[in-house]
């Protein structure tokens, strides 16, 4: 049998299985695509998942201030 598949990050889509993703620095707060455009003041502050995804596509991090904290995905973390 192969290794178990880790859950994908809601923001960047990579399979890190971490509560705070080392690839985009999004903190899993249980939000899903249903409410992706709403900032709730959760662990990610008022940042919505939709905005975090846009930031990741532009800056490579869920918010520009985390650009220096993230790392590139490993081959085993790709979707």
ABEGO torsion letter per residue (X at the ends): XBBBBBBBBAAAGBBAGBABBAAAGBBBAGBBAAAAABBAGBAAEABBAAAAAAAAAAAGBABAAAAAABBBBBAAABX
